[in-house]
Amino acid sequence: MNLKYPANHFIEKNKEALKGLIEAFPLATLISTYQDQIHTSYLPFIWDANGFLIGHLDANNPQVALLKDGKKVSLIFNGPEAYISPAHFITNELPTYNYCKVEINGIIRPIADEDLKQAIIKLTSHLEGKQAAYQLTENEKRLHSLINYIYGFKIEIEQLQGRFKMSQDKSKLHQKKAVNLMCEIDKHHTEVFLDVYKKQIQ
């Protein structure tokens, strides 16, 4: 049996859409392997001017020892997700779960300390947004000290692919409603979880 998976309509190839998800949800799962062992870390990335993704890890992270120049790694960026109930539609539907992911396969490349500093400044500016209440600059002495405690690198992208399961196999009207539901449900579940978590820090 030769079934194509995932189905073509769930593969997102629009580079702007993929880049937009990474910019909106920059925290990625970094995956590498060594001697049949899988290693993962979670860290935010920022694009540089040449199309590389730049990130950094705590120097004490054991995965750092595996991230040598030329090492192949994978990244997964997680966008919105939500369970879509048939109760929201007048047509006869089955339950489904929609999500947006970006998957990247790439190669670790070294980065100079100065380039890493600029990447951290750029990432901070991006995350602060247009109405930034804080600005990280080259004059921040702690930034220069930080470089001694982190490991920076960039990823040369070999493959970039999106898996957007957004009810593309349904009518346009159905798909638009499903997308709107994702916005509402994702926000609701985030609020519910954080309300529970906040009880731990009271």
N, C-alpha and C positions, 0 to 999 in steps of 0.2 A: 504494500500500500504506500503510495507516494503522495502524501498530503503536505501542502505548503503551510508552514507555520512560522511566524504568525501570518494571518491573512493580509493581503496587500492593503486593504482599506484601513488596517490598524497600524500600518507603518507610516510614520510621519517623516517626509523627506524635505520639507520646507526648512531651509537652513535658518531663516529668520525666526521661525517658530521654535526651533530647537535652541537657538542662541537665547531667545527670549525666556524660555523656561529656565535655562542655566542662570541667567541674570536675576530672575525673580526668586529662584530657589537654589542658591549657590552651594549649599551644603551637599557634598557627595559622599558616597561610600566608595572608598579606594580599596580595590581588591588585587592582591598579588599572591603568588604561590611559591613555595619552596619545599622541595623534597616531599611532595604530595600533601603538604599542609597548606591550608588556605588562611591568609592573613587579611584582616580588614581594619580600616580606620575611617573616621568621619571628619571631614574638614571642608572648609569653603574654598572655592576657586575663583579666580578672576582671569578674564582674557587679557593677553598682551597685544601689542600692535601687530604682531606677526602671526597671530592665530594659534599661539600656544596657550594652554591653561596653566596658571601658576598657583601653587599651593605650598603650604608648609606644615610640618608636624613638630611636636615636642621632640627634642633631640633624644629624650629618654624612651621614646616609643620604640619597642623592639622591631617594628616593621621598618624603621629607618635603615637598618643594616641590610635590608633586602632591596632597597630602592637605589640601586647603582645605575650608572649611565648605561643605557641600552636595555634595561630591564623592561619587559612587557607587563603592563598593568591594565586593569579595567576600572571604569568609573560608572556609577549609577546615580543620576540626579532624579530626585523624586518630586513631582509636581502634585497638583490637587488629586484627590481620590474620594470616592463615595459609593456607598451602596445605593442602587437605584431601584426603588420598589415599583412593582406593577400598579400599585394603588394610585399612582400619580397620572395614569394614562387611561384613556377611554378604550383604547385598543387592547386586545388580549395579548399580554406580554408575560415573559418569565422574569424572575428576579435576575439582576446582573450587578456587576461591580465595575465601575468605570475608573480609569486612572490615566495619568500622563507620566511617562518616564523617558529619560534620555540616557542611552547607553553609549559609552565611548571605550574603544580599545586604542591604546597608545603606548608610547615608549618614553621612559624616564630620561630626561636630559638635565645636566647640571645648570645652575644659575648662579651668577655672581652676586655677592652680598648686596651691592648697590642696587642691582635690579630687583632683588628680593625686597629691599626697603621700599622701593618705589611701588612694587606690587601691593605691599601691605597698605601703603598710603592710598593707593587707588581703590583697593577693596573697601577700606574704611569709608572713603568718600562715597562710593557706590551704595554701601549699606546705610549710611546716614541719610541719603536722599537729598533732594533739591533744597529742602528747608533744614539744612544741617544745623544741629545745635552744637556739634563738636567737629573740630577739624584737626586731623593728625598731620603734622608737618615734619620736614627734615630736621627742624630745630629741636624736636623732642628727644632729649638725651636717652630716655628709657628705650626708645626704638633702636638706637645703636647698640645698647646693651642686650636687647632681646635677641639680636642676631646670633649671639653666642649660645643661646639656649634652644634654638630651633633649627630644623633642617629644611631648607627650601629647595624646590625643584620645579621644573616645568614639564609638561607632557606634550610630546609631539603626537598629534592625532593621526591615527591610521584609519579608523572607522568611526563614523558618527551616525547614530540612528535613533529615531524616536519611536517609542511604542505608545501611541495615543489611542486608548480604547474609549471612545467618546460617542458610542452609539452610531457610528458611521454606517452600520448596516441597516439603519432605520430611516424613516422619512426625515426630511429637513426640519419639519415642525417638531417631530419627536426628538431629534438631536438637539435642537435649540432648548427645548424644555429640560432635557437631561443635563445640559451644560449649566443652565440656571439652577437646577437642583444641586449640582455639585458645589456651586458657590455657597448655597445656603447650608447644606449638610456638612461640608468641610469646616465651615466657620462654627457651626453649632457643636460639632464633636470636639473641636479644639477648645472651645469655651468650657464644655463639660469636663474634659480631662484636666484642664488647668485649675478648675474649681476644686476638683478632687485633690490634685497635687498640692495646692496652696494650704490645705489642711495639715500637711506634713511640716510646714515651716511656720506655723502659728506658735 
